[in-house]
């Protein structure tokens, strides 16, 4: 069971004790990401995440940080999304004080040296180039741009190469000052540790931070009246697609119904889309369905890597399955299987300290009502067949339908003709 503490400066602390854990994870989450950017600095959240590994006053360069981490046997990294940036280290339980010292130092005291920024530009540009060569990943960026257009929700998290090239220390320090503030930060410690001792240490380290106002983000504008297609022509042996629909944000209680709907459609090897597209048609290696829910918008998305010659057959097959789930109630057996699959997978996924840290940390960061796994399971188990059908009818509509494709095709209009539900 988690325990929550709030420091005087507004910084939130979540402690998740695990009696028999051999490892402990220290995680810092910040309300910062691409949706907090404007056009002139798109990609700076991700760039700043990189720069926090490049040195602090106490550890003057990247090698000092990585050497110390690896001498602990740590698993450590960071990540940037649309609405969150995270830094973490997972270590054996006797090394947690060391990990806490390093990660907190990176978060609080990055040097942001201009010479390091200039060098890291090349690294990030090569990261962007890498994504360009991974159509399985790139198609998701194209899909977000198709759905949300020229607003932060539609921009790539890594940014554009020309914008990355123009970043300097002044811009980065200004962005950090606006967003890396106590009230927008959540600290999570999960694993084996003394709660009383840990809280005292965290208060000593983070309590010194000055209280400061957080800069907000643009509200997402939803605008669509008919199906849309984005085609990127690329000579390849396989076509990658994302077909998806506008849904709702993470605070909507229907998210539990949405989880069941997605699982029935494409949550596993016995799901409808896997059986239809892979097993029956033999047209894809991977096909799945999932939801992505943010603070003020969300999506249901189906992705697949498809035989170039069967792309239209697959699109028709997916649409056929969507029509079925809209118009015919799922059986009790299929509904129960899906709910058990979701709940079982979640519990298995939460066996480790790092997964538990993220599970509780992101709930707290986004100021959701904190639920433990058993409470979420209860909500999943309460979903009825009628709920699934009603939500499918509401979301799976032509006016919310979007399709992004990367493959060896020239004309998007030939796919637009196929998009009819």
PyMOL commands that set and color helices and strands:
alter all, ss='L'
color gray80, all
select helices_A, chain A and resi 34-36+39-41+44-51+62-71+93-108+114-132+135-148+152-154+161-165+169-179+182-184+195-206+255-266+272-280+308-327+332-349+353-365+373-381+385-395+398-400+413-416
alter helices_A, ss='H'
color red, helices_A
select strands_A, chain A and resi 2-6+12-17+23-30+75-80+85-92+185-191+228-233+238-246+284-293+298-307+401-407
alter strands_A, ss='S'
color yellow, strands_A
deselect
rebuild
show_as cartoon
